[in-house]
Every structure is written in C-alpha cells, then in structure tokens.
Amino acid sequence: MSAAQSQTTLRAKLEALQCHFTWELDHSRSKLLLLRDNMEDIGTEEGYLWLGHIYNLQGYIHYQLASQDDTLGSTRDDALRCLREATEAFRQIRNTVSDEGPWLLVNYGNLAWLYHHLGEQVESQSYVAKIEALLLKYPSPPQDDLHPDIYAEKAWTVMKFSPDRKLEATEYFQRAISMEPDRVEWQTSHVLALVSAVENRTPKEEAEMTKKLEDAKEHDPENSYLAALYLGRLAKDGKKIEDEARKLAKRVLEKPVSSYSGIRPLLKLYRMYLTIDEAVDLAGEALERHPNERYLKSCLATCYKWKIFSDKDSHLRQSMVDRAIGLHKEVISLYPHTSLPTKLALASLYAESTHHDKAQADQIYKELLESSLEPAELQMLYNNYAKYLHHHHKDRHNSIIYHMKVAEIPQPSNHRKNSIKILKKIKDRRMNRMCGEIEDFLANLQE
C-alpha cells in the first residue's frame, strides 16, 4: 500500500471512531473557553467517577483552542497531557485486573485523532489498532450500535456543551443504563440532564420529575449537588426545606472545593427560599476555609450582587457595593477569557453605587462594545446595555435600538427572547413614538 493510500485508509478509520473529534461539538471560542474554566472548577478530587471524562474533555478543548489562537493559554502539549491523564484516571477508577477495557475507547479515539493532527501517523495508527483490538475483545451488545461506556461518555460530553443537546444526552444515558443498570453515576447524570432538558412541564410531569430526583438521591446519597436540586424541587412544591438546607450546607462545607460540590445550587436555594443574608454568609464561610479558590470568590461575588439588588437600605447596600466591586474585579482577573457576565455585573454595581459615578459603568460598556465578541456574547452585551440605557440614562430611543440589535442576531438565547418580549410590550403599550417602527421590525423578524 502506498503512503497516500495508507493515509486515506487511516483517515477513514479515524472518521469512523466514536470520540470528541467526531461528535460534532461546538467549536466556538466562547464555548470552549467557558468549558475550559468549568472543567478546571470541577477539580480533580470531587467527581472522581467522572475524572477520566473530565480529562478527556479538557484534552479536546486544549487542542481546539490551541488550533484557533495561541494567545488563549492552551497548547497541544496541554491536550496530550490531559488525554494521557484521562487514560490513567480510567484505569485507576475501574480498578480491574486488566488495565484495558471498553471505557478506554473514547480516550484512545481522542489520542488517535490528536496524534494524527500532530503529524505522528505511526502513533495515530497504533491507537486505532488498540481500539480495533478492544472492540474485538469487548463487542457492543447486539441490540445496540455502541458500547454503553461510549453512550455514557457521549451523553456526559454533549450535556456539557449545550442546553439544546440535553434531550439528546438523556437518550444516550438511557441507552447506556439499559445495558448496565447498576451504574449509579450514569443514573444520577441522566436525571440531572432530564431536570434541565425540558421547560414548561405539566403538573403531572413536574411530580414525575420530583419522584425521579428522589429515587436518584436514594441511590446516590452522598451526591450533594443532587441533594440541593432535590430540595429545590420540594421547596417549589411548597414543602418546608429550611432545616434540611442548613444540614446540607454543613456537608457541602466539608467537601473539597468543586463546582460538583453543590454549593452554587444550594446558594440559589438559599436566595429563593431562605434568606440572601444566609447565602452571603455561606459563601463567605466557604471562602474563609479556602481563601485562594477562584470558584468560591465567584460564588461570593454573585451573592453580593443578589444582596445589593434586593436590599432597600441604601446605607447598608453601599458598604456592600464597595466590597462587591473589589471582589468582581478580582473575579474578572481570575477568569480573564470568560469574564463578560462579571464585567456586566460590575457595570451595574458602578451604576448603583453612590461612591462612584456612571462614567465608570459607561467606560466598561464602551470597551465591551468595541471588543470582538461572538453572536451569543453580543446578545448578552446588547441586552444588558439596552436596559442600562433605559434605567440609568433614560435614553429610551437607543435602548430600543439595542434591543433590536439583540433580536437581529438569529441565534436562540434567553437574551434574545427577553429583548423581543420587551419590544412587544413597548409596541402594545402604544406610548412610544417608535411603536410603528417596532411593529414593522417585529413583523419582519425571523424567529
């Protein structure tokens, strides 16, 4: 076989693999950067059963970012390191006599693709051969196309990438669970995907979801993230959950710092069903225990923001505004590539402050409006700026213009829905001289 024919054959085999490089994942810069931060915030102690998947996804993200822009802090060496750590993590987690098993199929596929992109075709081919050997030794169950470990990792991965793919993720989890029903971590993640995959459920569907969460919690009693979501469901149903929430908070504080620990959904629970002050205290105590953890600084900054925009005591609020401004600045420096929401929050804090003038908020918006952003980021920016113009500058004309700019970007998002809703409300009130223009705009809008 000639070298050209060999390369064609290798490429065809690579295209047939099941791994991150063949799953049609979102390659947008903003999504990859956000996921890179999310994966780092999970940590390596908590979420042990998903550690191999975490490293696998990190490796893929590092490669894609390194290929797009060498200034983003990711290299192909980072990608290779993470994929090798994934291999080791899978072997340790499985703790079997053999260090080879179907749980390595996706990881080996990623390594085959990475070596191919690095120009190391002999190494790439060796991983393709390993995959072929594994598939011979561990064939997929006859009723399905893929091995359950592949379905589970694909489900976990697409669930991380997009809310729009969570229903797809639930289907993959269901297939994996049907073949290996005793895998508790798959059952838990399946329920977590279901919780956020469907909106506007009927009362019957809501009751069914609460039961699914209850069952999952019984099977996975140490999962505090799941426990926080379950308490949220009970509270939504009118149940008293204050004592249980406080008990859960003590458990969460004892856990290693991780976005998997459940502290963020627990803080939201405190905000909605207990008090914001208790949420601030909880986030503050967590940060006191781990003063250098950026994830906890982000949590506390969010709690300060909640407190400030709900508190009517201006004197109390100003003292907290000053602390919140400092903390938001620090969080921006700790998440330099994914700080747009925090910068927008900082602008709002400046606008609310009595110690600072609106010029500082104006400057933040000026810099953001002149920056290079992707469509979803522009929607977030324009939506926030429209509201800022309306509330703080009483500039209703330009506020409407920026809501139109949001709606013009043909990408589904909550910010787009919100701006369209606001435009419709202005049109229906018939109290603005732009009503006719808004009506024409909405009539021609591609939704």
Secondary structure, 3 states (H helix, E strand, C coil): CCHHHHHHHHHHHHHCCCCHHHCCCCCCHHHHHHHHHHHHHHCCCCCHHHHHHHHHHHHHHHHHHHHHCCCCCCCHHHHHHHHHHHHHHHHHHHCCCCCCCHHHHHHHHHHHHHHHHCCCHHHHHHHHHHHHHHHHHCCCCCCCCCCHHHHHHHHHHHHHHCHHHHHHHHHHHHHHHHHCCCCHHHHHHHHHHHHHHCCCCCHHHHHHHHHHHHHHHHHCCCCHHHHHHHHHHHHHCCCCCHHHHHHHHHHHHHCCCCCCCCHHHHHHHHHHHCCHHHHHHHHHHHHHHCCCCHHHHHHHHHHHHHHHCCCCCHHHHHHHHHHHHHHHHHHHHHCCCCCHHHHHHHHHHHHHCCCCCHHHHHHHHHHHHCCCCCHHHHHHHHHHHHHHHHHHCCCHHHHHHHHHHHHHCCCCCHHHHHHHHHHHHHHHHCCCCCHHHHHHHHHCCCC
